[in-house]
Structures are given as C-alpha cells and as structure tokens.
Amino acid sequence: MITEEGRKRMGEARINRVDPNGNHSPYTNQKELRKKRIEVFKISNGKCVICGEPAKLVHHIDRDKSNHSFINLIALCRYCHRALHSKKNI
C-alpha cells in the first residue's frame, strides 16, 4: 500500500520531469532520444540484444538518461530490461 508520503514524493518526481514542451519525462533531450530509439531498433532488427525476443524498450547502459549516444543505447524486451534494473551492480 502506498503511503501519503509516497504519493507526495511520486507527485514531486513527476513535476520535476516536465520537459520544455510540458511533457512529463525522466529524459532530457526527449526529441533526440525518439530519433535514436528508431535507429537502435533498426540496428537490432527489432530484437532484444540479450534474448532475441521482440524489443520494446531502449536501455541506457550507463543509466544516465541524458546520454543518448548510440554506444550507450541497447534494445531490450521488457523482461530483460526489468532484470537489468533489478540487479544492483549493473
């Protein structure tokens, strides 16, 4: 169950993620990321680079959401993306 304090923190996090167009996003340069995302999916043939299933997400390897360089982006399925984020040292 989410506490009132937790709801407040989530609301503050959303407010802090507003880009110049008024969109809520944790990413800076969202327009650049959208373009690179398409290229990352083309490079991986739409497949997760770990398991080969259809990729749905682009993962920032260094976890820096402002670093949209191609060497920092990989295509992943939801399962592999969740698994990466659940590991503390990756």
Residue pairs with C-beta under 8 A, 6 or more apart in sequence:
2 10
14 24
17 24
17 25
17 26
18 24
18 25
19 25
19 27
19 28
19 30
23 30
26 65
27 33
27 65
27 66
28 65
28 66
29 66
29 68
32 68
33 58
33 68
36 58
36 68
36 70
36 73
37 58
37 73
39 70
40 58
40 70
40 73
40 74
40 75
41 55
41 58
41 75
43 70
43 75
44 55
44 74
44 75
46 54
46 55
46 75
47 53
47 54
47 55
47 75
48 54
48 55
48 75
48 76
48 77
48 80
49 55
49 74
49 75
49 76
50 76
50 77
50 80
51 77
51 79
51 80
53 77
53 79
53 80
54 77
55 75
55 76
55 77
56 76
56 77
56 78
56 81
57 75
57 76
57 77
57 78
57 81
58 73
58 74
58 75
58 76
59 73
59 74
59 75
59 76
59 81
59 84
60 67
60 68
60 72
60 73
61 71
61 72
61 73
61 74
62 72
64 72
76 84
84 90
